[in-house]
Amino acid sequence: MSINVYAVGRSGSGKSTAVRYMKGLADERGCSTISIRDYTILLAMSKEPEHQAKFRPNNRAGFDILDPAAYDIALERLLEQIKYLENSKEYHIIFIEFARRTYKGPFEKLSEGLRNKDYILFVEANLEICIERIDKRTTGCCGVDQHYISDEIMTSYFSVDNLPYMNDDFAKQFGLSPSHLKAICNEGSIETLKDETKSYATIVFQAVDDQQKTVLRIKNTPEISPQLVKDIETENNKFLYNHDVIELEKEQVVLVGD
């Protein structure tokens, strides 16, 4: 069974950078990983006729979301992808990236898929820093990590500071062990982000190792042969038969006595 690592935080915070670094560390350990993100879902939705009205193209080949319902639809599709990948049992770690205004509501919607053995990596940075990073990454670049979000959307939808909530309340509300949640304020160097991510990755990798040991122990447990099952059932039946005979004899003794 896979371990899910949810990487969340406003656009430009550095969560995708942290995930790429963790994936690299996982590769070095021989862990199979895959990343899914709601941006690719939203991008596909922006081109679907029934959802196009929820989006507005911006001036750098990106899009802005006009209707918040788009986020809910994307989250439902994301949950479907999570379930599919979990059932495939092909990966040790599934990285799941998304950004929202706040995180209590989205994770309540994901509660069907959120398990107490999952992990949350929350990466945050000051709003102005995120806007500056988005501007730099989309200047002459393209790619899934270089999509542009307008200043208007950043200063309205992504203006909430979620760091206090994630630090103080999130784990308790969702029944997660505090060690499963890592909140990083990414306003320093890339080296600092990597150091904090690496310390968290160590915890995740230990969980992967423990899980694999459990799977191996189960696989190495000798199977009970059909004959042994039959013998056990026979002995159980004998015991039940003898027990019934004894109880019947007790009843007869009582009857005679009366």
N, C-alpha and C positions, 0 to 999 in steps of 0.2 A: 504494500500500500504506500502511496506517495505521501510526502509531507508538503503542505501548501504554505508558501510564503507570500503574504499579501504586502505589496509595496505600494504605499499610498503617500499622498502629499500633493500640494499644488503644483501646477506646471512650472517648470524652471527650478524646482527645489533641488533636483539632483537624484531623484529616486531611480531613474533609468540608469544613471551612471553607477549607482550602488548595486543595482541588480546585475549589470554587466560584470562588475568586479566579482560579485559573489559567484556568478556562473563560471568565471574563469577559475576561481579557487575550487569550485566543485569539479570542474573538468580535470584539474590536477590530481584530485582524489579518486577519479574514476566514477563520479556520480553522474548519472544521466539526468539532464534538466531540460525544461522547456519553459518559455515565457509566453504569456498571453496578456493582452492589454485591451482596455476598452476603446482606446483611440482608433484602432483598426476597425472595430465594430462601428463606431460613430462615423468613421470615414465612409464605410460601405453604406450606412444608412443615409448619409448626405446625398448619395447618388440614387437612392431608391425613390421612385415617383411618389409613393404614399407617405414618405417622410421628408421630402425635400423642403417643404414649407417650414420645417423646424430648424432649418439651417440658413446661414447667410455667408456667401463667399467673402473672404477678406482680401486685402491687397497683396498677400504674399503666398498665393496658391493654397491657403488654408481655409478654414471656415470658423464661424462663430455659431454657437448654439443659441437660438432664440426661444425655443420652447423647452422648459425643464423636463417635460415628459420624455424627451429624447434620452436623458440620463437614465431614467427608470427602465426604458426598453433595452438600452445597452447593457444595463446591469442584469436583466433577465437572460439576455443572450450570453453574457459572460458566465453566469451560473451554469447554463447548459454546457458550455465548453469545459468548465471545471469538472462537472459530473462525468462528461465523456472521457476526459483525460484520466480521471481517477479510476474509472472502470477499465481503462485500457491496461493499467498496471505496467506501463512501459517506462515510467520515469520515477527516479528517487525524489526529485523536488520539482514542484510546479510553481513558478513565479507568476503572480497575478498582479498586474499594475493597473491602477486607476486613480483619477483625481476627482475630488468633489468639494463642494463648498464647505460641508461638514461631514462627519463620518459616523455618527450614531445611527442616523436613518438608513444609509446605504448598508451598513453591516447588519442592521435588523432585517433588511430585505434578504441579505445573504446568509442569515442565521441558519437556513436549511442546509447550507453548504459549509458553514463555519464550524470547525470542530475544536475541542479543547486541546488537541495536539497540533493545531496549526500555529503559524507564527505571523506576526505583524511587524513590518519594517516601515516606520513612519519617518519621512524625511521632510523637513520644513526649512524655509528660509524667509527672510523679510520680503514683503511684497515687492518693494522697489528693486531688490536684488534679483528676484525671479523675472521681473519685467525686463531688466537689463540683460539677463542671460538669454531670454527668449529672443530678444532683438539681435544679439550677437550670433546665436546658433542658426538663425534663419537668414542671415545675410550671405547670399551666394551659396547656400547649402540646401540639400534636400534629403529626405529620408524620414523614416517613421519617428525618429527622435528629434527631428529638426522642424516639426510642424509649428506654424505660427498661430498665436492666440493674440487677439487685439488687446491693446491697453484698456479699452472700454470694458471688455469681459473680465480681464484680470482685476481691475479696480472695483468691479461690482460683484461678480459671482465668486471670485477667489480671494476676496478681501478678509475673510475670517481667519483669525489666529487660532489654529486648532491644537497648538502645542500643549497648553495647559490641560485641556480635556484628555488628550492622548496620554499624557504623563500621569494624570491623577485619577481618572475615572474609567477609561476605556476597559482595561483589563478586568476590573471588578464588575462592570456592567455585563460583560460577555463571558464571565467565568473562565478567563484565561489566566494561566500562571504568569506572574509578573516577568519571569525570565523569558517568556515567549514574545514579549513586546519590547521593541527597541525604538526609541524616539531620538532622532538626530537633528540638531539645529545646524544645518549646513551653510554656514556663512564664512567659513575659513578656507583653507587650502584644500586641494584635491587629496593631498596626502592625509590630512586630518579625517576627511570623509572615508578614505580607504581604511585607515586604522580603526575607526569606530565600526565600520561595516565588517571588517575582518574579525573583530572580537565577537560580534553577533553571529557571524557565519560559523564560528567555532561551536557555538551552542547548537545551531541547526544541524551541523555535520555530526555532532555527537548523537543527536536524536536519530539521524539517518542510520548511523552505525548500530545503535541499540535496536532499532527496528529490524535491521537486516539480521542481527544475531537472533532475534526472536523468530523470524521467519525460518532461519537455518535450523534452529532448535526444533521447531515444529516439523520441518521436513525430515529431520533425522530421528524423530520419535518412531519407534517400531510400530507398525500397524497391527491391530488386533486381528488375528486370523478368524475367518468365519467359524472354524471348528471350536475355537476358544469361546466365541460368542455363544455358540450352541451349548457348550458345556456349562457355561455360566447360567444360561437360561434353564437348563435341566436341573442344576442344583437349586436355583431359585424356586422352581416349580416343586421340587421335592420338599423344600423347606415350607412352602405355603401349604402343601398337601398335609404334611405332618402336623403343622400348626392347626389346620382345620380339624384334623382327627382329634387332637388333644382337646380343642375347644368343645367339640361335639361330645367327647367322653365326659368332660366336666359338666355339661348340661344334663347328660343322662344321670350322673351321680346325684345331681341336685334334685332331679325329678323323682328318683328312687327314694331319696331321703324324705321328700314331701309326702 
